Amino acid sequence: MNDALAASELDRRLVGWTPDLVGTLLFLAVDGRVLLIRKRRGHGAGKINGPGGKLEPGETPADCAVRETVEETGVRPAAPRLAGVFRFVDTRQPDWLGYIYTAGSFSGAPCTTPEGIPRWYDTAALPLDEMWDDDRYWLPRVLAGERLRGDFLFSDGRLRAHRLESVPEGDVLRAEPPALRP
């Protein structure tokens, strides 16, 4: 999957890169379980993922992560922590800059919404075969408390290349989204 040709294409596409879209995901992890949703519509419909979505004008990534989690699950996460910043490059679809958050507490009760069907999963038994291809490389690490920066190249929804680096706790993950493409 991470062959030299695909890795070279990823590098080439990242020169002067600006995302088409900026979005967030939030993984609420409590007592060895994580709240995921089966997406009912929109980007990734049918897949299982953390709640999330597109940044609205004037919104911070953390505010977006909380808003989307409330809209998609009915629960309000407390004190979201930035755990990853990823560039998702696609040969046929819009490119995304993704901010990945975790939270360890919440208020409310999960409920089905027009956006998704929430369900708790054991963090040791994630439904990776029903998630995006890249999730298997970073989600277990994020749920274990690691902070990551990464790049992913997709084509037709399939992961072709990726790279991940751990970001030490003292280092800053860039938290402000760049200007989007016109």
Secondary structure as UniProt FT lines:
FT   HELIX           4..14
FT   TURN            15..16
FT   STRAND          21..30
FT   TURN            31..32
FT   STRAND          33..39
FT   TURN            43..46
FT   STRAND          48..49
FT   STRAND          52..54
FT   TURN            57..58
FT   HELIX           61..73
FT   STRAND          76..78
FT   STRAND          81..90
FT   STRAND          96..103
FT   STRAND          105..107
FT   STRAND          116..122
FT   TURN            123..124
FT   HELIX           128..130
FT   TURN            133..134
FT   HELIX           135..143
FT   TURN            144..145
FT   STRAND          148..155
FT   TURN            156..157
FT   STRAND          158..166
FT   TURN            169..170
//
